[in-house]
Amino acid sequence: MSPTTTPQQRLCLADLLEERERAGRPVRVGLIGAGQMGNGIVVQVGQMRGIEIAAVADIAPERVEAA
């Protein structure tokens, strides 16, 4: 927070991501590894506003398709 920022001007991460969604500029994430943890990340990101999975890479193509 800068010295001139008031508490009312602070935004939480969810607010900032929602602003990006409204502006049509979501945070785009590239995921390397689509195993169990990778699938969990894909599920979580799918439930968030303002962030999207742009690409998924894994040594096993079937895991990419499953993610």
C-alpha positions, 0 to 999 in steps of 0.5 A: 500500500502506498503512503497515499492509499486509503484503506477504502482504496485497498482491494483484495485479490478477488476484487482485482481479479473481478476487475480484470474479468470485467475489463476482458483481461483475465490473468492467463495461467500456463500449467506444466504438469497435469497430474493430481495436483495439476488437475486440482489447480485446473478445478480451482481456477475454473471456479475463480473469476478473472483468471483462466488456464491458457495452456496445459503441458504434460509428458502424458497427453491423456493427462492434458486432455483429462485436465 
